[in-house]
Structure formats: C-alpha cells, structure tokens
C-alpha cells in the first residue's frame, strides 16, 4: 500500500504549461447566440416580434461552426433596469451613473420560466453558456461588457484561450444585445458578422436603423 508520502507528488498541482501556438486547423470560428429566451419570444414579458421564428434556423446553423456559445439574460428581481423598480413607465429613460438607461418591463428574472431558453433551442450543442445582467446595479446588453463598458463578462478571455478569432452573431434583439455584442467584439479585434435573417429587433423609436448604421461603421459585416 502506498503511503501518504508516496502520494504527495500526485496531490500537488503541476506547473502550468505555456500556451501552445495555435495550429492551422485550430477551431477558430464560433456562433454566438444572443438571448433566445422565453421572455424575448411571443408571449414573453419583453417579446420581440417574430423572436421564435429564428430558432429553427439558429439550430441548423450550429453545425457549421467550431464552437457554439449561448448568452442568457439573468436578472435578479428588482433589477435597476426595471421600470417597476423606479415606479416609471416601461420604455422610459433614466440616467444611471454609467449613462442613459432604458427602463424595461421586468424580464428574464433568475430561475424563472421567462429566463429559460426557448424550448426548441438546441442548448445541448453549446460549448458555453454565459449569463449577464446579474449585477443588480447595472444592466448588461453586451456579451462582453456590462453597460459601463469596462466591466468584463469573461467571454473575451474564453475566446482568446480557445484561439477563436471569428464570430457570427444571431439572436435577440438585433438593435440592443446583438448590436452591443457585435460592436464590442469588433472593437476587441474579432472578425465579426451578424446574420440578420437569424435576428429580430425591438425597433424602439428607430433603434434598428441606428443599430445597423452603428454596426457597419464599427466594421461589423451584416449578412
């Protein structure tokens, strides 16, 4: 029988290996699926028109990518971005310490049915699920940063360590979380495309046109 002394080398963590250079056939292209959740689909608390129509196409697209990453809005009850928290009308605006903020209907509350992914979304194909918006003091549209534009979600580091440098985005909603995620990804140096046929927009007071213009100006390819 081995003694504890014999086992000590096995119990001590080894030295970390240096990151190896990426091979030419490394997995480099990921599909980033933004917030395909019940509350953003018809019947949900913040329904996007036709939000459920993209699910079949998103599932079909997954097979064409080296990695699939899902994002999930994940708000605590009483989140500071909720209109009810401020006794204000939904879709009104308020100034937060980090800038202007749309006040939304209560949505995607942690562990609620509304926060769950659409039933037909092929979640079992995902390499990673990244949750955002769980800080009660700040909203998080982007998959990369909270709305202060400085607090990271950790997604960039995950992509870098896997050698992924090309992203295609799909999901909900085009003019908010897809838009913010795509622009942030481009600014971080990723090669970014948005499949407009696999997105749907809120289009709040001209927000879709403004988002499309902003994404193109940032270097995002709208396809």
N, C-alpha and C positions, 0 to 999 in steps of 0.2 A: 504494500500500500504506500502511495506517495505521501510524504509529509507536507506540512504547510510550506516549509522552506522550498520544497521542490516545485510547489505550485506558484510561488511568488512571481516568477517571470511571466506566467500566463495571466496573472491578475493585474500587472502593471500595464498601463496603456503604452503602446509603442509610439515611436516617433512618427509624426505626420509626414507623409510623402509630399514632395514638391508637386505642384500641379503639372501634369504632363502636357506637352504641346498637343493641340487638337489635331487629330488625324483628318486627312482629306475627306474621308467618308463619315465623319462625325455627324451626329444628329444636330442640325443647325436651324431648322425651321419649325416654329411652334404655332399652333392655333390657340388664340386667346379668346375664350368665350365669356362675354361680359354679361353677368346678372340675368341669366334666363331663369327667372324665379316667378313663382305664382303671383306675387303682388304686382308684377310688371306685365302680366298677361291679362286678357279679358276676364273680368270678374274680380280682379285684384284691387287692392287699396290704391294703387297708383298705376292703373292699367295703361299700357301703351297700345294704341290701336294696331291690331294685327300682330301683337307680340308673340302669340302662339304659332303664327304661320311660318316662322323661321325654323322651328325645332327640327322638322324632318330634314331640311337642307343642312342644318348645322351637324346633325348626326352623320349624314352622308359625307360631309366634308372631312370629318375627323380622320378617316383612314388615309388621307393624303398628306398627313403631317408627321414629323418625327416625334412631336410631343403635343399633348393637349392640356391646357390649363384653364380651369374654370374660376371665375370670381363670383363672390356671393356677398351681397349687401347684408350686414349683420348688426342691426342697431339695437341698443338697449332701449327699453321702454322709457319714454320721457326724453328722448334724444333732443339736443339743442336745435337740430334742423327741422323738428316737427312744428307745424303751425300750432298744434294744441298746447305745446309747451309755453308758447308766448301769448296764448289766447288771441291768436291772429287768424286771418283768413288764409286758407291754403293757397299757395302760389303767390303770396305776397312776398315782399323782400324785407330783409333786415340787415343791418350792418353788424358783423361779427368782428372780433379782434383780428381775424385773418382776412377780412374783406366782406363784400356783399354775399348774402346767402339767401337762396330761395327757401321759403318755408313750405315743406311738403306735408301732405297728409301722412299720418302715422303709417309706416310701411316697413316690411322686412324686419319685424321685431324678432329678436333672437329666439330660436327654437319654435317659432310659430309656423303654421301651415303656409302663411304668406311668404315667409323667408325661404321655404323649401324650394329646391329646383323644380322646374316643370316636370310633371310625372314622366313624360315621354323623352326627356333629355337623357342621352346615353352617358350618365355620370360615371359608369364603371370604366369608361375609356380614358378618364382623366388621370394624368400623372400627378397633378397638384390641384388642390382647391385652396384659394387664398381669400380670406374673409377681410372685409373692410367696413369702415364706418362704425366700429365698435367702441371708439372713444366717444363718450357722451358729450364732450365739449366741442367736437369738430366733425364736420362731415367729410366724406371721402368719396369723391366721384371716380378718381383715377385708380387704376390697379397698381400704380407705382408710388403715389404720394397722397397723403391727406390734403385737405383743401388749403392748408397753409403753404403748400408747395415745397415744403422742406422735410417733413416727417415721412420717412420711407415705410413702405409696407413690407419690404424684404423681397419683393418679386425680382427686382433687378439683380440682386445677388444670386438668386436661384438660377436665373437665366445665364448669367456670366459663368457660374461654376459648371453648368452643363454645356457650355460652348454654343449656346443658342444666340444667333445674331440677327435672325429674320423672323418677323412676326406678321401674322394675318389675324385681324380682329373681326369678330362678328358679335352680335348680341343686342342688348338693350341698355339704354336708349342711345340712338345714334348721336344725338345732339348734346348729351351730357356724359355719361360714364364711358361710352365708346370714344367720343371726341377727346375727353381729357386724357384717357389712357393712351390713345394713339399719338397725341401731341407730346405727351411726356416721354413715351418710348422713343419717338424720333429725336427729341432733344437729348436723350441719353445715348444716342448713336446707333440705335437699332434701325434696320431696314423694315419699314412698316407699310402694310397695306390694309385697307378696310374693304371687306366685301359688303357693298351697300345693299345687295339683294338679300343678304342674311342679317340685316339690321332693321330696326324700326325706330321711329323717332317720336318724341313727345310733341315737338314743333310748337313750343311755347313762345308766342309773341315773336315769331321769326327766327327762333333759335336754330332750326335746322339749316337754313341758308347760311347763317352766320357761322355755324359749326363747320359746314362743308368748306366755306371760304378759308376759315382759320386752319383747318387740317391741310388743305392744299398749300397754303402759304408756309406751313411748317415743314413741308416736304413729304407729307403722308400721301400715298397713292390710293385714290378712291377707285375701286374696280367693280 
